[in-house]
Amino acid sequence: MSVFLQGLYEGIINGSILALIAMGIALVWGVMNILSFSQGEFLMLGMFVSYYANRLLGLDPIVAMPLSALVLFVLGIIIYKLIIARALRGPILSQRLITFALSMVLVYSAQLFFGAEYKTLSNPVKFSGTIDLGFLTIAKQKLVPFLLALIVAGLLFWFLRYTRMGKAIQATSMDRYAAGLVGINPDRAYTISFALASAVAGAAGCALTYYYYLYPNVGATFQLWGFIAVAMGGFGSITGAFLSGLLMGIADTLTGLYVNTAIKYIGVCVVFLVTVSFRPKGIFGK
Amino acid sequence: MKKLSSKRYLLWAGILVILIVLPLLFNTAFSHHIMTMMCIWALLGMGWNFIGGYAGQISNGHAIYYAFGAYANAMLLQWFNLSPWIAMWVGCLLSAGIAFLIGKGLLRFRGHVFAIATMAVAECVRLIFINTKAVGGATGVYIFSAKLNPILYMQFSSTRTYVYLYMAIVVCVLLFVRWLNKTKFCYYLRAINGNETAAESAGINAANYKLLAYMLSAVIVSLAGSLYMQFMLYTDPSMILTSNISMMIVLVTVMGGVGTVYGPIIGAIVLTYISEYTRVYLSHYNGLDMVIYGVLVILIVLFIPDGLISIPGRIKRRRERRHTAGKEAPAK
């Protein structure tokens, strides 16, 4: 029982990172209908921001988080303005390929500037230690991704539901031209949502550095699982992406625990394929 | 079929001469390597084009069939001492069977979900290959042996032989695609791409035709995999079964021109040229080659979204526009 609970807990933590990535992908997918292959690379860049903030300034990742989110927000705006805005005029297939090529550029730029070797935080992290509940051991730093996922999900939900900009983004995602007619600037709504998605990934990257090593290609795996979470959660649904991200983390860890670590990803894929076969629009899709 | 006019006849003869002369003119192992890789990528692009270009179902997992083709050659040689000349057709059959099963399951998904599902399946296949000792696991398979008869076992000592053989195969597949392009089959696929519901209401069995296109594309991609194996004589899952390979297959086609006969070939030539040359000249700067490659890809896809094959048409249209504008100008 204790092993099961521990597995469940670890699964939720892993799932939180997936949920954060997936929310960003769902936002971009829902608003501008692009399958963004560069989301995992924003996570990687967030990890590097956290790593260098720790190494050069001695900051704890949790302190570096706003910085990382800000850096990636600005980077998201630049990338949108330079590339994505232009790509949106082309066919869907070339939009997807452009984000793929962009992810390649980001990965290898990171390799060029930061090196390809595996890194972990060099300065000691203050926010650490464990809480022993008897039946469950909680590593404090592993709580960060989970809490962050909750906070970010809440914030995103609030932003899209209750702020003017958020409502504008939702209107644009429903109908770009109609939104333009009622005075919303669709281009601005797109910019903000792309930048927000990358900022979320940046914050997730910070949380991940607590217990994960970083290297330029770290985003690739998270990327694929993020896609699966979004497809499973339902077309562009942020809540769906969040929940199915958590679910996938749990499925992944529990199959690893009880069946075989080698095939745990296959377990996740099977869960995904079965789900989509029965509900092609995802669990939470309308 | 209409008769070839003498001008077109000359054009084809000229291309044939160029194909024969090129490997002699650039007679180094490196240029032969590039030409061989161009042939392989052209096959990959032409294969993917059936499901992704004509039928419009964007598969992001075609590396599976590439790997099945390659591994079929390697394993049949290791287990049964079977010649690659036969093994590559066995690989094609195997790929067609696998494509039938996967296509049955996945082809009902549309848009992004189909792409993600194919990616997920490809990832599963990669993990299975890595964890199966019988096919070499993560270390891969190596099939070179000096004892084998080079002609019977397709392990030529001269790289030029590979170039000529693979060029011949590409030309054969190209002729096949050209023929197929004008048949009902491809028109049905285009109709499905345009509007699946409308195509079905016109009496086309969309599910069957999509499945057929998927299997056909798997067969051609598998053939490319077999040829790759014979040229490299070594492979492992991280070489041919990554999502990057799957995406590059899409990229070759899109860069050349989706849904066109010659597009994938043009895409393969340009893309291979860029990737091989950046790799040779820039790879000592730890990753710079891939950065340049990525930037070039972004620029090409961004500014020529219809593929390189659309450039002559574009120039012509622009010239016509300028021409008409010039005529109207004096009237002002």
Chai-1 contact restraints between the chains, C-beta under 6 A:
chainA,res_idxA,chainB,res_idxB,connection_type,confidence,min_distance_angstrom,max_distance_angstrom,comment,restraint_id
A,L35,B,H112,contact,1.0,0.0,6.0,A-B,restraint_1
A,R86,B,L302,contact,1.0,0.0,6.0,A-B,restraint_2
A,G90,B,P305,contact,1.0,0.0,6.0,A-B,restraint_3
A,P91,B,P305,contact,1.0,0.0,6.0,A-B,restraint_4
A,L93,B,I58,contact,1.0,0.0,6.0,A-B,restraint_5
A,L93,B,V254,contact,1.0,0.0,6.0,A-B,restraint_6
A,S94,B,V301,contact,1.0,0.0,6.0,A-B,restraint_7
A,S94,B,P305,contact,1.0,0.0,6.0,A-B,restraint_8
A,L97,B,L251,contact,1.0,0.0,6.0,A-B,restraint_9
A,L97,B,V254,contact,1.0,0.0,6.0,A-B,restraint_10
A,L97,B,V301,contact,1.0,0.0,6.0,A-B,restraint_11
A,I98,B,I298,contact,1.0,0.0,6.0,A-B,restraint_12
A,I98,B,V301,contact,1.0,0.0,6.0,A-B,restraint_13
A,F100,B,M247,contact,1.0,0.0,6.0,A-B,restraint_14
A,A101,B,G294,contact,1.0,0.0,6.0,A-B,restraint_15
A,A101,B,V297,contact,1.0,0.0,6.0,A-B,restraint_16
A,A101,B,I298,contact,1.0,0.0,6.0,A-B,restraint_17
A,M104,B,M290,contact,1.0,0.0,6.0,A-B,restraint_18
A,M104,B,G294,contact,1.0,0.0,6.0,A-B,restraint_19
A,V105,B,V291,contact,1.0,0.0,6.0,A-B,restraint_20
A,V105,B,G294,contact,1.0,0.0,6.0,A-B,restraint_21
A,V105,B,V295,contact,1.0,0.0,6.0,A-B,restraint_22
A,Y108,B,G287,contact,1.0,0.0,6.0,A-B,restraint_23
A,Y108,B,M290,contact,1.0,0.0,6.0,A-B,restraint_24
A,Y108,B,V291,contact,1.0,0.0,6.0,A-B,restraint_25
A,S109,B,V291,contact,1.0,0.0,6.0,A-B,restraint_26
A,Q111,B,G287,contact,1.0,0.0,6.0,A-B,restraint_27
A,L112,B,N286,contact,1.0,0.0,6.0,A-B,restraint_28
A,L112,B,G287,contact,1.0,0.0,6.0,A-B,restraint_29
A,L112,B,L288,contact,1.0,0.0,6.0,A-B,restraint_30
A,F227,B,I116,contact,1.0,0.0,6.0,A-B,restraint_31
A,I228,B,A120,contact,1.0,0.0,6.0,A-B,restraint_32
A,A231,B,V113,contact,1.0,0.0,6.0,A-B,restraint_33
A,A231,B,I116,contact,1.0,0.0,6.0,A-B,restraint_34
A,A262,B,N131,contact,1.0,0.0,6.0,A-B,restraint_35
A,Y265,B,L127,contact,1.0,0.0,6.0,A-B,restraint_36
A,I266,B,C124,contact,1.0,0.0,6.0,A-B,restraint_37
A,I266,B,L127,contact,1.0,0.0,6.0,A-B,restraint_38
A,C269,B,A120,contact,1.0,0.0,6.0,A-B,restraint_39
A,C269,B,C124,contact,1.0,0.0,6.0,A-B,restraint_40
A,F272,B,A120,contact,1.0,0.0,6.0,A-B,restraint_41
